[in-house]
Amino acid sequence: MALLRSIATVGGFTMISRFLGFARDILIAAILGAGPVADAFFVAFKLPNFFRRLFAEGAFNAAFVPLFARHMSEGGRDAARRFAEEVLSVFVVALLLFVTILQIAMPWIMHGFAPGFADDPLRFDLAVEMTQITFPYLLFISLVSQLGGVLNALGKFAAAAAAPIILNLCLITALLGLSAFVATPGHALAWGVAIAGAAQFVWLMIACHRAEFQLRLLRPRMTPRVKRLLVLILPGAMGAGVVQVNLLIDVVIASLLPRGSVSFLYYADRVNQLPLGVIGVAVGTALLPLLSRQLRAGEDDNAMGSMNRAMEFALLLTVPAAAALMVIPDGIIAVLFERGAFGAAETHATAGALAAYAIGLPAYVLIKVLGPGFFAREDTATPVKIAALCVAINLGLNLLLMGPLLHVGIALATAISAWINVGILLLVLRRRGHLRLDARLRRAIPRTLMAAAAMTVAVSLATEALADFAASDVFARGLTLAAVIAIGLAGFAGAAVLFGAARLSDITRMLDRSSR
């Protein structure tokens, strides 16, 4: 239940952040639509996040958290603190150099990240300008990632989980308050990104202080412990790089497609990211420290049990979410974004991408569940080979599907490659004896699928019955979507209990403990 309680904590704050993110994206869609300014900003926002996920969020935490946990268990808080300070000092210098170099080289780098923009001078120039504004965000958010890793390893998940809320508040404030003072609303958003990075860093520093775990900047030195971390990070960064290249391929290819394609994929991915972020990030964040502790204590059976419960919990929530996103994508996109500069044509184009992304939603989350099975054992190399193969598959599928399906083909290729990734991860973990699907999970999978199928029927019937009412006005459309979602949730909950996919006792205990 400790795992579920941690998942509930991270997921709760992530849910708040995602809803604020939707409010942000609704404003962006209404003001920017899916035109050249929107395309340029989304590239400018994606690039620092690409490097963050490459070096910091994925590879760094995967290597840092188990080592930090080891120093904590073997040498206590002082040893763990010293290790974190040594890493922080080297990290700051490396990030400063990296950000400075890329800032200077940005006009040339943009040719690689968005080659299709080269034939559109307006989008190209806007993308370069905005990316130069947003890129300092990488420095701060990477440091935030380390501080968040420290707090998570200490069992304090709330502060790090709440940090993205600051990003969304800064972007909303910048869009509404700065747009009149800069060249375009996209420039205002770019400044909001830069400010948000600094604000999140200050927030996590305060959280560390409250946890009585303040970190100092030391003279940068390549100590044996830092070198060990870098040895573990290198394959992890390569693996994360492969995964991020997998996502970046979408942007590169979308830049070659007609105007708006980058924006369609962004808006669709944002909706898809709600269940992915709330469930996947929460499960992955809570699972890695738990597995590290259990394996360090020699509790291999408990570690395997934790992975089984995490998979069961993830599937229970993502399978119905994926089904709903595939059944009513047009209704969801219309209610969220169709206003101002975002019209019916943009809704239809974005809905197609959303349905395609949703096919891979359970797989995206399962990757975050299975990854800690390697990382907790300080194995950051194996997932690299798996991810590299999946990137090659994704690229091939992109080239195959982009012609007939345009941007929808890009989203579909991503979903298919994600399921292949899951299959290989499962196979490797099973062959090594690190994961065995227990009887409870094997029973839960088909029952969850049956419950999701029942929910799909209920949602489809409700959508058809309320179609005439939804067409009357904007308010009716929103009310209809809320009613359909409520019917879907009730239908799935009832079917899950009826078919035995969910245990009311587990849910009750989780809610009881998470409220304490």
C-alpha positions in Angstrom: 0.0 0.0 0.0 3.0 2.3 0.4 3.5 2.2 -3.3 -0.2 3.1 -4.0 0.0 5.9 -1.4 3.1 7.3 -3.1 1.4 7.0 -6.5 -1.7 8.8 -5.2 0.5 11.7 -3.9 2.4 12.1 -7.1 -0.6 11.5 -9.2 -2.7 14.0 -7.3 -0.3 16.9 -7.8 0.3 15.8 -11.4 -3.4 15.9 -12.0 -3.6 19.5 -10.8 -0.7 20.4 -13.1 -2.3 18.7 -16.1 -5.6 20.5 -15.6 -3.7 23.8 -15.4 -1.8 22.7 -18.5 -5.1 22.2 -20.3 -6.1 25.7 -19.2 -2.8 26.9 -20.7 -3.3 25.0 -23.9 -6.9 26.2 -24.3 -5.6 29.8 -24.2 -2.8 29.0 -26.6 -5.2 27.3 -29.0 -7.6 30.3 -28.9 -4.9 32.9 -29.3 -2.3 31.2 -31.5 -4.4 28.5 -33.2 -2.3 26.1 -35.3 -0.5 28.7 -37.4 3.2 29.6 -37.9 3.6 31.3 -34.5 2.2 28.2 -32.7 4.4 25.9 -34.7 7.5 27.9 -33.9 6.7 28.1 -30.1 6.0 24.4 -29.9 9.4 23.7 -31.4 11.0 26.2 -29.1 9.3 24.6 -26.1 10.2 21.1 -27.2 13.9 21.6 -27.7 15.0 22.4 -24.1 12.6 19.6 -22.9 14.2 17.2 -25.4 17.6 17.8 -23.7 16.1 17.8 -20.2 14.6 14.4 -20.8 17.8 13.2 -22.5 20.3 14.2 -19.7 18.3 15.0 -16.6 14.9 13.6 -16.1 15.5 10.1 -17.5 19.1 9.1 -17.5 20.1 11.1 -14.5 17.4 10.0 -12.2 17.6 6.4 -13.3 21.3 6.4 -12.3 21.3 8.9 -9.4 18.4 7.6 -7.3 19.8 4.0 -6.7 23.2 5.4 -5.9 21.8 8.0 -3.6 19.7 5.3 -1.9 22.9 3.2 -1.5 24.9 6.0 0.1 21.9 6.8 2.4 21.6 3.2 3.6 25.4 2.6 4.0 26.6 6.0 5.2 23.5 7.9 6.4 22.3 11.3 5.5 25.7 13.0 5.6 27.2 10.6 3.1 24.2 10.9 0.8 24.3 14.7 1.1 28.0 14.9 0.2 27.4 12.7 -2.8 24.5 14.9 -3.9 26.7 18.1 -3.5 29.5 16.6 -5.5 27.1 15.8 -8.3 25.4 19.2 -8.2 28.7 21.1 -8.5 29.8 19.2 -11.6 26.3 19.3 -13.1 26.0 23.1 -12.8 29.3 23.7 -14.7 28.5 21.2 -17.4 25.0 22.7 -18.0 26.3 26.3 -18.2 28.8 25.3 -20.9 26.2 23.3 -22.8 23.5 25.9 -22.7 25.9 28.7 -23.8 27.2 26.7 -26.8 23.8 25.8 -28.0 22.5 29.3 -27.6 25.2 30.6 -29.9 24.7 27.7 -32.4 20.9 27.8 -32.4 20.4 29.1 -36.0 22.4 26.1 -37.4 20.9 23.7 -34.9 17.4 24.6 -36.0 18.1 23.2 -39.5 18.5 19.8 -37.9 15.5 19.9 -35.5 13.0 21.5 -37.9 14.4 21.1 -41.4 11.0 21.8 -43.0 11.0 25.3 -41.5 14.0 26.3 -43.7 11.6 26.7 -46.6 9.4 29.0 -44.5 11.5 32.0 -43.3 8.8 33.2 -41.0 8.5 30.0 -39.0 12.3 29.5 -39.1 13.2 32.9 -37.7 10.4 32.8 -35.1 11.6 29.3 -34.0 15.2 30.5 -33.6 14.3 33.6 -31.6 11.9 31.8 -29.3 14.3 28.9 -28.7 17.0 31.2 -27.7 14.6 32.7 -25.1 13.5 29.3 -23.8 16.8 27.5 -23.7 18.0 28.8 -20.2 15.0 26.8 -18.9 17.2 23.7 -19.6 19.7 24.8 -17.0 17.2 25.3 -14.2 14.9 22.4 -14.9 17.9 20.0 -15.0 18.9 21.2 -11.5 15.2 20.8 -10.5 15.5 17.2 -11.7 18.4 16.4 -9.4 16.7 18.1 -6.4 13.5 16.2 -7.2 15.5 13.0 -7.3 16.9 13.7 -3.8 13.5 14.5 -2.4 11.9 11.4 -4.0 14.7 9.2 -2.6 14.0 10.7 0.9 10.3 9.6 0.4 9.1 13.2 0.0 7.2 13.2 -3.3 4.9 16.2 -2.9 7.3 19.1 -3.7 8.7 17.7 -6.8 5.3 16.6 -8.1 3.9 20.1 -7.5 6.8 21.8 -9.4 5.1 21.6 -12.9 2.2 23.6 -11.5 4.6 26.5 -11.4 5.4 26.1 -15.0 1.7 26.2 -16.1 1.0 29.2 -13.9 4.0 31.1 -15.3 2.9 30.3 -18.9 -0.7 31.4 -18.3 0.5 34.6 -16.6 3.0 35.4 -19.4 0.4 34.8 -22.2 -2.1 37.1 -20.6 0.2 39.7 -19.2 3.2 39.9 -21.5 1.7 39.5 -25.0 1.1 43.2 -25.4 4.7 44.1 -24.7 6.6 41.6 -27.0 6.5 40.8 -30.7 4.0 38.0 -30.6 2.1 35.9 -28.0 4.6 33.1 -28.8 7.4 35.3 -27.5 5.5 36.0 -24.3 5.1 32.2 -23.8 8.8 31.7 -24.5 9.7 34.2 -21.7 7.2 32.4 -19.5 9.1 29.2 -20.0 12.4 30.8 -19.0 11.0 32.4 -15.9 9.3 29.1 -14.9 12.6 27.2 -14.9 14.1 29.6 -12.3 10.9 29.6 -10.2 10.8 25.8 -10.0 14.5 25.7 -9.0 13.8 28.1 -6.1 10.7 26.0 -5.1 12.8 22.8 -4.9 15.6 24.5 -3.0 13.1 25.6 -0.4 11.7 22.1 -0.2 15.2 20.7 0.4 15.7 23.2 3.1 12.4 22.2 4.8 13.5 18.6 4.6 16.7 19.6 6.3 18.7 18.5 3.3 20.3 21.7 2.1 22.9 21.3 -0.7 25.9 23.5 -1.2 27.9 24.2 -4.3 31.4 22.8 -3.9 34.5 23.2 -6.1 33.7 20.8 -9.1 35.8 17.7 -8.8 35.5 14.3 -10.6 35.4 12.2 -7.5 35.2 8.3 -7.8 31.5 8.6 -6.9 30.8 11.2 -9.6 32.7 9.0 -12.1 30.6 6.0 -11.1 27.4 8.1 -11.7 28.7 9.2 -15.1 29.5 5.6 -16.0 25.8 4.7 -15.3 24.4 7.9 -16.9 26.2 7.3 -20.2 24.2 4.3 -21.3 21.1 5.7 -19.7 21.6 9.0 -21.6 22.1 7.0 -24.8 18.9 5.1 -24.0 17.0 8.2 -23.1 18.5 9.8 -26.2 17.1 7.0 -28.3 13.7 7.5 -26.8 13.8 11.2 -27.2 15.0 10.9 -30.8 12.0 8.7 -31.2 9.8 11.6 -30.2 11.9 14.2 -32.0 11.5 12.2 -35.2 7.8 13.2 -35.0 8.7 16.9 -35.0 11.3 16.6 -37.8 8.9 14.8 -40.1 5.9 16.9 -39.1 8.0 20.0 -40.1 8.1 18.6 -43.6 4.3 18.2 -43.7 1.8 21.1 -44.4 1.5 24.0 -41.9 -0.2 23.2 -38.7 1.1 19.6 -38.5 3.5 20.3 -35.6 0.6 22.0 -33.8 -1.9 19.2 -34.4 0.5 16.7 -32.9 1.3 18.9 -30.0 -2.4 19.5 -29.0 -3.2 15.7 -29.4 -0.2 14.8 -27.4 -1.2 17.2 -24.6 -4.5 15.4 -24.2 -2.8 12.0 -24.4 -0.4 13.2 -21.7 -3.1 13.7 -19.1 -3.5 10.0 -18.3 0.1 9.3 -19.2 1.5 12.0 -16.9 -0.8 11.3 -14.0 -0.5 7.5 -14.1 2.9 6.9 -15.8 4.9 9.5 -14.1 3.3 8.8 -10.7 3.9 5.0 -11.0 7.5 5.3 -12.3 8.5 8.0 -9.7 7.1 6.0 -6.8 8.3 2.6 -8.0 12.0 3.2 -8.6 13.0 4.2 -5.0 10.8 1.3 -3.6 12.4 -1.3 -5.9 15.9 0.1 -5.0 15.2 -0.3 -1.3 13.7 -3.8 -1.7 16.5 -5.1 -3.9 19.1 -3.6 -1.5 17.5 -5.5 1.3 17.5 -8.7 -0.6 13.7 -8.7 -0.9 13.5 -10.0 -4.5 10.0 -11.5 -4.1 8.6 -8.3 -2.7 10.3 -6.3 -5.6 8.6 -8.6 -8.1 5.3 -8.2 -6.3 5.6 -4.4 -6.4 6.2 -4.6 -10.2 3.1 -6.8 -10.7 0.9 -4.5 -8.7 2.3 -1.4 -10.5 1.5 -3.1 -13.9 -2.0 -4.1 -12.7 -2.7 -0.6 -11.4 -1.4 1.0 -14.6 -3.5 -1.2 -16.9 -6.6 -0.7 -14.8 -6.4 3.1 -15.4 -4.9 3.3 -18.9 -6.9 0.8 -20.8 -10.2 2.5 -20.3 -8.6 5.9 -20.8 -7.2 4.7 -24.2 -10.5 3.3 -25.2 -12.3 6.6 -24.4 -9.7 8.7 -26.3 -10.2 6.4 -29.4 -14.0 6.5 -29.3 -14.7 10.2 -28.7 -11.6 12.1 -29.8 -13.5 14.7 -31.8 -15.7 15.6 -28.9 -12.8 15.9 -26.5 -10.8 18.2 -28.8 -13.8 20.3 -29.8 -14.6 21.0 -26.1 -11.1 21.7 -25.1 -9.7 23.7 -28.0 -12.3 24.7 -30.6 -12.6 28.5 -30.1 -11.0 31.6 -31.4 -8.2 30.8 -34.0 -8.9 27.0 -33.6 -11.7 26.0 -35.8 -13.6 22.8 -36.9 -10.9 21.8 -39.4 -8.2 22.0 -36.7 -10.4 19.9 -34.4 -10.8 17.1 -36.9 -7.1 17.0 -37.7 -6.1 17.0 -34.1 -8.7 14.3 -33.2 -7.2 11.9 -35.7 -3.8 12.3 -34.1 -5.2 11.8 -30.6 -7.0 8.5 -31.6 -3.7 7.2 -33.0 -1.6 8.3 -29.9 -4.2 6.7 -27.6 -3.6 3.2 -29.1 -0.2 3.3 -27.4 -1.3 4.9 -24.1 -1.1 1.7 -22.0 2.3 0.9 -23.6 3.7 4.4 -22.8 2.9 3.8 -19.1 4.1 0.2 -19.0 7.5 1.4 -20.3 7.7 3.6 -17.2 6.7 0.6 -15.0 9.2 -1.8 -16.5 12.1 0.6 -16.7 12.7 0.7 -12.9 13.1 -3.1 -13.1 16.5 -2.4 -14.9 17.4 0.9 -13.2 17.0 -0.3 -9.6 19.6 -3.0 -10.4 21.9 -0.3 -11.8 21.4 -1.6 -15.3 21.0 1.4 -17.5 22.6 -0.2 -20.5 20.1 -2.9 -21.5 17.2 -0.5 -22.3 19.5 1.3 -24.7 19.6 -1.6 -27.2 15.9 -2.0 -26.9 15.1 1.6 -27.3 17.5 1.9 -30.3 15.7 -0.9 -32.1 12.3 0.8 -31.4 13.6 4.1 -32.8 14.6 2.3 -36.0 11.1 0.8 -36.2 9.4 4.1 -35.5 11.4 5.8 -38.2 10.5 3.1 -40.7 6.9 3.3 -39.8 6.9 7.1 -40.0 8.3 7.0 -43.5 5.7 4.3 -44.4 2.7 6.0 -42.9 3.3 9.7 -43.3 2.4 9.6 -47.0 -1.1 8.2 -46.8 -2.0 9.4 -43.3 0.1 12.6 -43.0 0.4 13.7 -39.3 -1.9 10.8 -38.1 0.6 8.4 -39.5 3.3 9.9 -37.3 1.2 9.4 -34.2 0.3 5.9 -35.2 4.0 5.0 -35.7 4.8 6.2 -32.3 2.1 4.0 -30.7 3.1 0.9 -32.5 6.8 1.3 -31.6 5.8 1.8 -28.0 4.1 -1.6 -27.9 7.1 -3.3 -29.4 9.2 -1.7 -26.7 7.0 -3.1 -24.0 7.1 -6.6 -25.5 10.9 -6.6 -25.6 11.3 -5.2 -22.1 8.9 -7.9 -20.7 10.8 -10.6 -22.6 14.2 -9.6 -21.3 13.0 -9.2 -17.6 11.3 -12.5 -17.8 14.4 -14.3 -19.2 16.6 -12.8 -16.5 14.2 -14.0 -13.8 13.5 -10.4 -12.7 9.8 -10.5 -13.5 7.1 -13.1 -13.5 3.5 -12.2 -14.1 1.7 -13.6 -11.0 -1.7 -15.2 -11.0 -3.5 -12.0 -9.9 -2.1 -10.0 -12.8 -2.8 -12.7 -15.3 -6.4 -12.8 -14.1 -6.7 -9.0 -14.1 -5.6 -8.3 -17.7 -8.5 -10.0 -19.5 -11.0 -8.8 -17.0 -9.7 -5.2 -17.4 -10.1 -5.6 -21.2 -13.7 -6.8 -20.8 -14.6 -3.9 -18.5 -13.1 -1.4 -21.0 -15.1 -3.0 -23.8 -18.3 -2.7 -21.8 -17.4 1.0 -21.1 -16.8 1.6 -24.9 -20.3 0.3 -25.7 -21.8 2.6 -23.0 -19.8 5.6 -24.2 -20.7 5.0 -27.9 -24.4 4.6 -27.1 -24.4 7.7 -24.9 -22.6 9.8 -27.6 -25.1 8.7 -30.2 -28.1 9.4 -28.0 -26.9 12.9 -27.1 -25.7 13.9 -30.6 -28.6 16.2 -31.4 -28.3 18.0 -28.0 -24.6 18.4 -28.4 -25.0 20.1 -31.8 -27.2 22.9 -30.4 -24.4 25.1 -28.9 -21.0 25.2 -27.3 -22.4 24.9 -23.7 -24.4 21.8 -24.7 -21.3 20.3 -26.3 -19.4 20.7 -23.1 -22.3 19.3 -21.0 -22.6 16.4 -23.3 -18.9 15.5 -23.1 -19.1 15.7 -19.2 -22.2 13.4 -19.3 -20.5 10.9 -21.6 -17.3 10.8 -19.5 -19.4 10.3 -16.3 -21.3 7.5 -18.0 -18.0 6.0 -19.1 -16.4 6.2 -15.7 -19.5 4.7 -14.0 -19.8 2.0 -16.6 -16.1 1.0 -16.3 -16.2 1.0 -12.5 -19.2 -1.2 -12.4 -17.9 -3.5 -15.0 -14.5 -3.7 -13.4 -16.0 -4.7 -10.1 -18.5 -7.1 -11.8 -15.8 -8.8 -13.8 -13.3 -8.8 -10.9 -10.8 -6.5 -12.6 -10.6 -4.3 -9.5 -10.8 -4.9 -5.8 -12.8 -2.4 -3.8 -10.8 -3.3 -0.7 -7.5 -2.2 -2.3 -9.0 1.0 -3.6 -10.5 1.8 -0.2 -7.2 1.2 1.6 -5.3 3.4 -0.9 -7.7 6.2 -0.5 -7.7 5.9 3.3 -4.0 5.9 3.6 -3.4 8.7 1.0 -5.7 11.0 3.0 -3.7 10.8 6.2 
